[in-house]
Structures are given as structure tokens and as C-alpha cells.
């Protein structure tokens, strides 16, 4: 069995794929190999799985780009995001936290919104680039709060965070794993977590939804297969990986990466994907965000 990962080796997605590979192989009684196929914002990996054999031996590791965001932000993608694939299992979600500089005048989300209303376009947020998860999260925040925020895109999370600490931008909404160490060191101040409920990865932080009811954002990763894959093969893989995700040692490793394991049925995964498409279509259309 192969898990095709649309990223280069060494990142969180690649690490998680490798974490589940060996225990899944032990349950299924066959090797599980990782194949890294980066490029095209996930399209290279997606095409290889969509056009490959639907024998239950090839899975695609999905970030939100492949099925959810690419179709909304790219004019022509070389695959059908829904018809070419079938859901297998949700793997994990990565909560974000909203951070500001230590000297920023707003002490919580309500104060931040009040301040932004008095300064239309005067409060800036950094992201890892146009169409990145941090960009979309900030756009969702501004839209739900009814405020105009200035988006400042960077080439990656790190330079944006550096400019936040230097006082050149005002806020960042990005993964807890990337930002919590700087909060703990006192170099940034955290205001809230992006999930609807408090996250064990960011203890003590209130959800943004406490102030903006309905706000919910945590990038989630999952597995899909080619559309013609036999249902019994999907069921067997789902059951095996579900067992792996429930193992305490695996859950601990996921937490160390700033992620929360998920699991669930293929139907539950399909519903999650549709919910995400609905959420981000509204934001992307209103903000006219494109990758072309």
C-alpha cells in the first residue's frame, strides 16, 4: 500500500503519514509506503492517485487544498475534486491561535474587534501567503466581525511572525504549533483559539467563537482514494487507521506536533469536506481570493 503525500519530506503532513504507516501495516498485514509527490499546490499528487489503479492500495494524503480550496481559488484544475475520489478517513486537525504583539492595546477578541472598527483597514494581519490557511482564517475573522483588516502576505509563516514581533504588523492567526512557543517565551500574546471549543493544545485560551459565535477554523488532513476503489477495501483501511488513531502513543505524538487526531467513518469525512467547502466559498468569493 502507498500513501501519496503532496509535500516534501520533513513537514507535519509527511511526519503524520509516517507515524501511521507502520502500525497500519501491522494491522493490515502488508507494508505501507510513503511516496512524496509535491508540486502544483497538491495537484501533482492528486492527479497521480485519481488516474492510478483503484485497487485499494493507493491513498492520497489530503490537506484542504486538494478538494476544498483549489477548486475555489484556481480557474482550471486538472482533476475533478469530488468525482475523482472517495473518502477514507479523517486524520487530524490543527487548531490555530490568534496572537498579537505584547504591547498591542487590545487584551481580548472583543477589544480587538472594537479597535478594528475605529480603524478601518488600520489593523493588519500577516499570513504565509495569498490563499494560505492563515490568510483565509484572517479573512473569515474580519468578515464575521464586520471589520476591515489589512492582509499582509509573506513567503511563509516565519517572516510574517518576525514582522509581528518587530511591530510591522498587528496580528497573526496560524497554527498553535508554530506560535505557542513564542507565546510561552513572552514574545507574543495569545488572545484566543480558532476552534469552537477550547483546545487541549492551547490550555486556558478561550475560543474566538465565544465572541464571534459560529467561528470555527482548524485545518484538517485526511485520506482519500480513487473513486472506483471497492467499498470493502475502504472499510478495511478505515477500520485499521481508526484503531491506530485511537492508540495513546499515537495521540501523544500527534499532540507533540500541535495536532488533534480525528478518525470517523467515510461518510463523516465527506460531510466535513462539504462543510469546509461551504464555509470557504463564502469567504473566498467575498474577498475575491485567487491563486492565478
N, C-alpha and C positions, 0 to 999 in steps of 0.2 A: 504494500500500500504506500502511496505517496501523498504527502500534504504539500501542495504548491503554495509557497509564501511569496506575496508580491513585493517583498522588501529584501534588501541586502542582509546578510548575516549580521547578528550582533544587536539588533534592536529588540524592543519589547515583544513585538509580534513573533519574531524568529525565536526568541527565548521561550515564549509560551508554547509555540508549536513543538519545540524540542522537549519541553517539560512533559508534555502529554504523550509524546511519541512512544517512549519505551514502555510505560505502564499500559498504554492501549495495545501495544504489540503483545504484551504478556497475556492480556485478556483474550485477544482475538486469535492468538497462536500463529501470528505471521509478522514479519518485520514491517515497521512503519518508518519510511524515509522522508527526510525534509528536502524539498527542492526549491531553492531560492530563484525567483524569476522577476526581478524588479524591472520597472520601466513603465512609462505611459500612464502614470497615476493609477497603476493596477491593471491596466488594460492588457498588458503582455501576458500576465499570469491568467487573467480571465479568459482570454482567447484560447490559451493552451488547454484549459480544462473544458471549456464549452465545446471545443472541436475535437476533444480527445475521446477515448473509449468510455462509454457509460457502463462500466463493469463493477462499480463499487470499490475500485482500487485506487481511484484518484479523487482527492478532495481539494478544494480551494479554500485557503485561509482568507477570510474577508475582513477588511476594515470597512467603514461606512462608504468609502469612495466608490467601490465597485458596483454595488447595486443601488445605493441611495443617492450619493452626491454627483457622481459622474453624469448620470442621465439628466440631472437638473442644471448642471453648470457647463457641460460640454455639448456642442452642437451635434456632432456626429460621433457616436462611439461604435466600435466595430463588433459589437455583440448586443444581444437583447438581454438587458439586465435581469428581467424576470423570466422570460420564456426559456432561456438557455440553461437555467439552473433549477435545482431543487434544494430545499433547506435540509440541513442535517442536525445541527445543534448550536446553541449559543454558548460561547466560551467564557467571555469575561466582559466587564465594563470598567472604564477608567474614569472615576469622578474627577471633576475639575474643582479648583478653588479660585475665588475672586480675591486678588491681592492688590494692595496699593503701597505707596511709599510709607515709611514710618511717620513722616511729618505731614501726610495728607490730611486735610481738615475733616473729612467725613470719617466717623468712627464705626458706622454700620451701613447696611444697604439702604435703609430709609434715608439717612443723611446724604448718602451718595446721590440718590435719585433727586432729592431736594436741591442739592448743589448743582446737578446737571441741568435741572430745569431753569436755574437762574443764569446758566452759561451755555446756551445752545451752541453745540459744536465746540465748546471750550474745554470739554473733558475728553481726553484721548485714551485710547486703549491700543496696546501692541498685540500683534499676533505673529505666528510663524509664516504668514504669507496670505495672499488673497485666496479665499476658499478653504483655508485651513480650519481645523476644528475650533481653534481659538477665535478666529475671525467670525465664524458662524455663531459661536456662543455669545460674543460681544454684541453682534447684530441682533440676536434674539433678545438679549437683555435690554438693549435700547428700545427695541420695538415693543416689548411687553411693558416697559416702564414709561413709554411715551416720551422718551428723551432723545435728543440728537447727540450722538457720540462721534468723535473723530477717530476713524480707523487708521492706524499707522502700521503697515505691513513690513515685516522683516524677512530675511532669508534664514528662517529657523527661530526656534523659541529663545535660545540663549542670547542673541544680540538684543532682542526686544526686552528681555528681563534686565540685561545690563543697563539699557537706557532707562528703564523704570527706576532702577536703584540710583541712577545718576540724575533723576529728576526731569528727564526729557519727555517722558510720557507719564500718564497718571495711574493706569490700572492694567492688569492682565487677567484673563480668565483662561487658565490652562490646567494641565493635569496636576493632580496632587503630588504625584511622584516627582515632577520637575520643580515644584515650587515650595513644598513643605520644608525641605532642608534650609532654604533661605528664610522662611518664616521662623523656624526654630532657632536660627542664628541671630534673629532680630534685624535682618537686613530688609525684610518685607513684613507687612502687616496683613494678615488674612481677615477678610470680612465674612465670608460665607462659603458654603459648599454648593455645588451645582445640582446635586441630586435632590429629589423631592423629600427624602428623609435624611436624617443625619447619617454620616458615613463613618464606619469604624476606622477608616484610613485617615480621617481628619477629626479626631475626637474634640468635642467642645464647640465645633463650628456650627452655627445654625444654617439651615438650607436657605438659599435665595428665595425659595418658594414661600418661606414664612412671610416675606414682604411682598413678593410677586407670586400670588397663588397660581399654580399650574406650571411655573418654571421648572424644567427638568432637562438636564443635559449631561450625558455621560457617554463618551464614545464607546461603542461596544464592538467586539470582534466575534466572529462566528465562522462556522464551516458550512460550505455548500458543496454540491456535486453536480455533474452534468444532468440535464433534465431527464434523460432516459434511464437513469440509474434505477435498478429494481428496488421496489419498496422494502423487500425483506433485507436487502443489503443496507439500506439506510437505517432501518430499525436496529439491526445488529450493531452498526457503528455508533448510533445514538446511545444505545444501552451501555456499550463499552466505555465511551468517553464520559457519559454521565456518571458511571462508577468512579472513574479517575478523578473527575472534578469534585467528588464528594470526599476524597481522601484527605485527612487532616494535614498530611505533609505537603500535598499539592496546594491546598488552600493557604498554607503558611507561605509557600513560595510565591503564590500569586500576590499575596498581601505585601511581600517584600518588594514587589515590582510596582506597587501602587495600583493594583487592580483587584477586582472582586470577582470570583468565579460565578458563573451563571448556571448553565445546563437547561433542562426542559425538553419538551418534545419538538419535533419539526414544525408542527402547527403553531406552537407558541412562538417559535423563531419567526415564522412567516408573518405573524401578527405584529411582532416587534418591528420588523423591517417596514411594514406598511405604516405603522405609527410614525416611524422616523421620516419616511418619505413625506407624509402629510405635514409634519412639523417643519421640515426644512424647505419644502416647496414654498410655503408661505413667506419665510424669511428671504430665501434666495430670489424669489420673484419680486418682492417689495424692494429689496436692495439692489436688484439687477446685477447680481454677482455672477460672473462668468470666468472660465478658465481659458478662454480663447480671445 
